[in-house]
Amino acid sequence: MAKQHALLFLLSYLLILVHVHHGNSTLVGEKQVKQWCVTRTDAPTEQLEDFLDEACLKIDCRPIQYGGACYFPDVIGFLASYVLNKFYQITHVCGSDISILTSMNPPSGKCKYT
């Protein structure tokens, strides 16, 4: 059942991608604020694991795997944040029960979010 939730999550992203057109328009003189999509602190570990299992079938997760710049094996939230932000950079959507937008750049060390 948990796998079904993760699949539903990914399908929701695809539907949003199809139905939402996000422009990068800003008003004249308006400063554009950089944002990142990260894991909610209250997100259940099982949901994060299911999300990663499904998401890494669709996008490149090498940076969060052993030897990658963003590999932190004991911090599932950090791994999921990296992948959530990858989706956000592609779809401009950060809307799920495991994610939240932030204006604070989350990476540390050699790990750089785009």
Summary of the structure (lengths in Angstrom):
residues: 114
radius of gyration: 14.5
end to end distance: 32.3
largest distance: 48.6
contacts: 290
relative contact order: 0.23
helix: 42%
strand: 7%
